[in-house]
Amino acid sequence: MPAVEQRREQLPRSPGMLRIILIYGVIGGLIVAVPMAVSMLTTTEGAIPENAALYGYLSMLLAFTMVFVGMKHYRDKVLGGVIGFLPALGVGLSISAVASLFWVVGWEIT
């Protein structure tokens, strides 16, 4: 057990993780939700805008890059340049979850 306690003391504390998750999640969510809402509000009922799929996929691609940018920021600024798989997975999934909430709210509003 002493080895486990010693290991816990060596793990870096991450007070900035939640802040990074929220910042990049909100940015990603706005990148997806705002164009979707604008498109739905400006087109007539039943009409499909020209190049709608292209704009949709581009906005999703831009939003998903926020996951990688957020993980890199967490790795470089909080963890000192080294990150393991599980912490990176946790940060990436958390950023995706926040961005997904924005997409859902944007979809429900329009």
Sequence and secondary structure as in RCSB ss.txt:
>XXXX:A:sequence
MPAVEQRREQLPRSPGMLRIILIYGVIGGLIVAVPMAVSMLTTTEGAIPENAALYGYLSMLLAFTMVFVGMKHYR
DKVLGGVIGFLPALGVGLSISAVASLFWVVGWEIT
>XXXX:A:secstr
 HHHHHHHHHS   TTHHHHHHHHHHHHHHHHHHHHHHHHHHS TT   TTHHHHHHHHHHHHHHHHHHHHHHII
IIISSS   HHHHHHHHHHHHHHHHHHHHHHHHH 
